């Protein structure tokens, strides 16, 4: 199967960034890319030229954090074991999906777990 993931800035005429897609050989794929522009984007994912359900996915690219000047408490976060996936929203909150606990930890910008969903 040919899987393509592209990130396009909303309202821009620039060509989309094409992600490096890797077949994990277990029915899943991993995609990685590094956006160069902050703001609203759309991530389009296709398999054999057909969009997957929900594609394109809206996302917001934020300015990167300066990790070199952060305290150890700001750089590290504590959550339960077995993280499955992570996401960051437009306010900087981190969502960590935990496989073994069947829940999602929500962390604030300082890395403190503020809520568990599930």
C-alpha positions in Angstrom: 0.0 0.0 0.0 1.2 3.5 -0.8 0.5 5.8 2.2 1.1 9.5 1.8 0.9 12.2 4.5 1.1 15.9 3.6 0.9 19.0 5.8 -0.4 22.2 4.2 -0.6 25.6 5.8 -4.2 26.9 5.7 -4.4 29.9 3.3 -1.0 29.5 1.8 -0.1 28.8 -1.8 3.1 27.1 -0.8 3.3 23.4 -1.7 2.6 20.9 1.2 5.3 19.3 3.2 5.5 15.6 2.5 6.0 13.4 5.5 8.4 10.5 5.7 6.1 7.5 6.1 7.3 4.2 7.5 5.4 0.9 7.4 5.6 -0.5 10.9 4.8 -4.0 9.5 2.0 -4.5 12.0 -0.9 -2.8 10.1 0.2 0.7 11.3 2.3 3.4 9.8 4.4 6.2 11.3 4.7 9.6 9.7 7.2 12.4 10.6 7.9 15.9 9.3 9.1 19.2 10.7 6.9 22.2 9.9 8.7 25.4 9.3 5.8 27.8 9.7 3.6 28.3 12.8 -0.2 28.6 12.4 -3.2 26.6 11.2 -2.4 23.6 9.0 -4.2 20.6 7.6 -2.7 17.1 7.6 -3.9 14.9 4.7 -3.4 11.2 4.8 -4.1 8.9 1.8 -3.8 5.2 1.1 -3.6 4.4 -2.6 -4.8 8.0 -3.4 -8.0 7.6 -1.2 -8.2 9.8 1.8 -8.5 8.0 5.2 -11.6 8.7 7.3 -11.4 12.2 8.8 -8.7 13.4 6.5 -7.7 16.2 6.2 -7.1 16.7 10.0 -6.9 20.3 11.3 -3.9 21.1 13.5 -2.1 24.1 14.8 1.7 24.4 14.7 3.1 26.4 17.6 6.4 28.1 18.1 8.9 25.6 19.5 9.8 25.8 23.2 13.3 26.8 24.2 14.2 23.6 26.1 17.7 24.7 26.8 16.5 27.4 29.1 13.8 25.4 30.9 14.1 23.9 34.4 14.3 20.1 34.8 10.7 20.2 36.1 9.5 22.0 32.9 11.4 19.6 30.7 10.2 16.4 32.4 6.7 15.2 33.0 5.5 12.3 35.1 2.7 10.1 33.9 1.9 6.4 34.2 3.8 3.9 32.2 3.1 2.6 28.7 2.4 5.8 26.7 0.8 4.9 23.4 0.5 8.3 21.8 0.9 12.0 22.5 -0.7 15.2 21.2 -0.5 18.9 22.0 -3.4 21.3 21.6 -3.3 25.0 20.6 -3.1 26.1 24.3 0.0 23.9 24.9 -1.7 21.1 26.9 -0.2 17.7 26.4 -2.4 14.6 26.0 -0.8 11.3 26.7 -2.7 8.2 25.7 -1.8 5.3 28.1 -2.1 1.9 26.6 -2.1 -0.3 29.8 -4.3 2.1 31.8 -6.8 2.7 29.0 -6.9 6.4 29.7 -5.5 9.8 28.7 -3.5 12.0 31.0 -3.8 15.7 30.4 -0.6 17.7 31.4 -0.3 21.5 31.7 2.6 23.6 30.2 4.7 22.8 33.2 4.3 19.0 32.9 1.9 18.5 35.7 -0.9 16.0 35.3 -4.1 18.1 35.7 -6.7 15.5 34.7 -7.1 11.9 33.7 -9.7 10.9 31.2 -11.1 7.4 31.2 
